[in-house]
Amino acid sequence: MPNGQVTVPSGSPVLVVPANTQRLSLIIFNNGSSFIYLGGDSSITSSTGLPVDSLTPYYEDSGGQRTYLGDYYATSENSTNDVRYWERIR
């Protein structure tokens, strides 16, 4: 099961979890001190992304159905954040 850590800088979107056609579920955990913003491509901003608060997880689970299989990008508005992920695959 793939897992890892990514440093998400302020104002510069980075790839947190690459696309995976075998993905069944995913947890992205914001282990940083400020909000991160998630999106499906590198154009993500704090205005367009899904906000995830400090020390808060984001869950994606197929529940037996299809889940989002594409890239997950993140950016931060105020500071650099430590972001962790865990992915369950087939």
C-alpha positions in Angstrom: 0.0 0.0 0.0 1.6 3.2 -1.2 2.2 5.9 1.4 4.5 8.9 1.8 5.2 12.5 2.9 5.2 15.6 0.8 6.2 19.2 1.7 3.6 21.6 0.4 5.0 25.1 0.1 3.0 28.4 0.2 1.6 29.5 -3.2 3.3 26.8 -5.3 1.1 23.7 -6.1 2.9 20.3 -5.8 1.8 16.8 -6.7 0.9 15.0 -3.4 -0.4 11.7 -4.8 0.0 10.7 -8.4 -2.8 9.2 -10.5 -3.4 5.4 -9.9 -5.9 3.3 -11.8 -5.7 0.7 -9.0 -6.8 3.1 -6.2 -9.6 1.9 -3.9 -9.2 4.5 -1.1 -7.0 7.3 0.0 -6.2 9.3 3.1 -4.4 12.7 2.8 -3.5 14.1 6.2 -2.5 17.7 6.7 0.2 17.4 9.4 1.1 21.1 9.0 0.1 24.2 10.9 -2.2 25.9 8.4 -4.8 25.1 5.7 -3.9 23.2 2.6 -6.0 23.3 -0.6 -6.5 20.1 -2.7 -7.3 19.9 -6.4 -6.9 17.7 -9.5 -4.2 19.7 -11.3 -1.4 22.1 -10.9 -3.6 25.2 -11.4 -5.0 24.8 -7.8 -5.1 27.9 -5.7 -6.5 28.7 -2.2 -9.5 30.2 -4.0 -10.3 27.1 -6.1 -9.1 24.2 -4.0 -10.8 22.1 -1.3 -9.6 23.4 2.1 -8.2 20.9 4.6 -7.5 22.4 8.0 -4.3 21.8 10.0 -4.1 18.3 11.6 -7.1 17.1 9.6 -7.5 14.2 7.2 -9.2 14.1 3.8 -10.8 10.7 3.0 -11.6 9.2 -0.4 -13.1 5.8 -0.4 -14.8 3.9 -3.2 -17.1 1.9 -1.0 -17.2 -0.7 -3.7 -17.7 1.8 -6.4 -15.2 3.9 -8.4 -13.2 6.6 -6.7 -11.2 9.5 -8.2 -8.1 7.9 -9.8 -6.3 11.1 -10.9 -3.6 13.2 -9.5 -4.0 15.1 -6.2 -2.2 18.5 -6.0 -2.0 20.7 -3.0 -1.0 24.3 -2.2 -0.8 26.3 1.0 -1.7 29.9 1.6 0.5 30.9 4.6 3.2 28.5 5.3 5.0 25.3 4.3 3.0 22.2 5.4 3.9 18.6 6.0 1.3 16.4 4.2 1.1 12.6 4.5 -0.9 10.1 2.5 -1.9 6.4 2.5 -3.4 4.7 -0.5 -5.2 1.4 -0.6 -4.9 -0.3 -4.0 -6.1 -3.5 -5.7 
